[in-house]
Amino acid sequence: MNVEKQSTLSEHSKEHYNALGEQYTEILNARAGTFGLGSDRNRCRMIFEFVRRHCRGAILELCCGPGNFTFVMGEQLPYSTIVGTDHSETFIEIARRQNTCPNVAFAVQDATRLTYPDDSFDTSVVSLALHEMEDDDIRSVLNEMRRVTRKGGKIILIELHIPENPIVRVMFEQGLGAEERPTTYHLNAYGLPRFLADAGIPMAEHRIVCMSTVQIAIGVKGAAELEPTFHRDFTSFDPWQHLVVPSVATFLSTMSGLVAHQLGAGRTQ
Ligand SMILES: C[S@@+](CC[C@H](N)C(=O)[O-])C[C@H]1O[C@@H](n2cnc3c(N)ncnc32)[C@H](O)[C@@H]1O
């Protein structure tokens, strides 16, 4: 088990998320709404489709937050058992309260030092959390994922990706906190493959999906050297959902910013 000292960023993350509590789900739903997805659960359903075929058996999710992705796995994989974990006690309490899936459980766990024995899960997954961590913590998380996943089991990393499309990028960056921006750029492109390689986890595939806002890297514990495949998936592209809605939202948010600025200027004159 990893017994390194908790980093400042990790402590900050725990306090930050514990304080946000229920509000976080509202923020996630609002963000998904801006991208025309309706709710964060729908966002999770969309992303789950890209990793479904890699998920089986006993599944561990690290950094699960209030559990939206965990619940989607629970609904979609009725013959699997899923444990969602997070270091925020508040999120785990919220997730437990909302849980209606008999095959889903939640536990408070620090992803850099899990308490589970070696080789205890068939699949491990972390979604949209690594970009909020320092490099040392990312390395510890991947070492822990490798340790608790059985040989041949999949290690699934889902992360943000900076979209190339300028309109989608404006929308995307608006949703990022100032402190998340450098770490997200840091993980872009070959960030995840590099961290997997450093942790000694052979990579089977790397995908860039959802209008290039999400990347997925699949590692296989203990596999002989793999020839990874690289995909860029445009099949989910829907011009209305991915261009028109973001464009109108960007226009409206810019206009409301201008109006607020003018009103503020008027008041100081
Ligand atoms: C951006 S949220 C992502 C939540 C969820 N996975 C999702 O996709 O919506 C990041 C989560 O990582 C958790 N987290 C950050 N560092 C952690 C650590 N060292 N151990 C466990 N959870 C951690 C935070 O508490 C938070 O819930």
The ligand as a MOL file (V3000), in Angstrom:
LIG
                    3D

  0  0  0     0  0            999 V3000
M  V30 BEGIN CTAB
M  V30 COUNTS 27 29 0 0 0
M  V30 BEGIN ATOM
M  V30 1 C -13.8470 16.5550 -10.9400 0
M  V30 2 S -14.4320 15.4410 -9.7160 0 CHG=1
M  V30 3 C -14.8950 14.0800 -10.7350 0
M  V30 4 C -15.9870 13.2750 -10.1020 0
M  V30 5 C -16.5130 12.1210 -10.9530 0
M  V30 6 N -15.5010 11.1320 -11.2260 0
M  V30 7 C -17.1180 12.6290 -12.2440 0
M  V30 8 O -16.7150 12.1670 -13.3160 0
M  V30 9 O -18.0000 13.4820 -12.1970 0 CHG=-1
M  V30 10 C -12.9260 14.8930 -8.9700 0
M  V30 11 C -13.1730 13.9500 -7.8050 0
M  V30 12 O -11.9410 13.3810 -7.4020 0
M  V30 13 C -11.9600 13.2770 -5.9980 0
M  V30 14 N -10.5610 13.1370 -5.5570 0
M  V30 15 C -9.5330 13.9850 -5.7870 0
M  V30 16 N -8.3980 13.5220 -5.2390 0
M  V30 17 C -8.7140 12.3270 -4.6580 0
M  V30 18 C -7.9860 11.3570 -3.9430 0
M  V30 19 N -6.6710 11.5160 -3.6870 0
M  V30 20 N -8.6330 10.2580 -3.4990 0
M  V30 21 C -9.9590 10.0920 -3.7250 0
M  V30 22 N -10.7190 10.9870 -4.3830 0
M  V30 23 C -10.0970 12.0830 -4.8550 0
M  V30 24 C -12.6570 14.5330 -5.5330 0
M  V30 25 O -13.1450 14.4440 -4.2140 0
M  V30 26 C -13.7680 14.6330 -6.5730 0
M  V30 27 O -14.9040 13.9370 -6.1670 0
M  V30 END ATOM
M  V30 BEGIN BOND
M  V30 1 1 1 2
M  V30 2 1 2 3
M  V30 3 1 2 10
M  V30 4 1 3 4
M  V30 5 1 4 5
M  V30 6 1 5 6
M  V30 7 1 5 7
M  V30 8 2 7 8
M  V30 9 1 7 9
M  V30 10 1 10 11
M  V30 11 1 11 12
M  V30 12 1 11 26
M  V30 13 1 12 13
M  V30 14 1 13 14
M  V30 15 1 13 24
M  V30 16 1 14 15
M  V30 17 1 14 23
M  V30 18 2 15 16
M  V30 19 1 16 17
M  V30 20 1 17 18
M  V30 21 2 17 23
M  V30 22 1 18 19
M  V30 23 2 18 20
M  V30 24 1 20 21
M  V30 25 2 21 22
M  V30 26 1 22 23
M  V30 27 1 24 25
M  V30 28 1 24 26
M  V30 29 1 26 27
M  V30 END BOND
M  V30 END CTAB
M  END
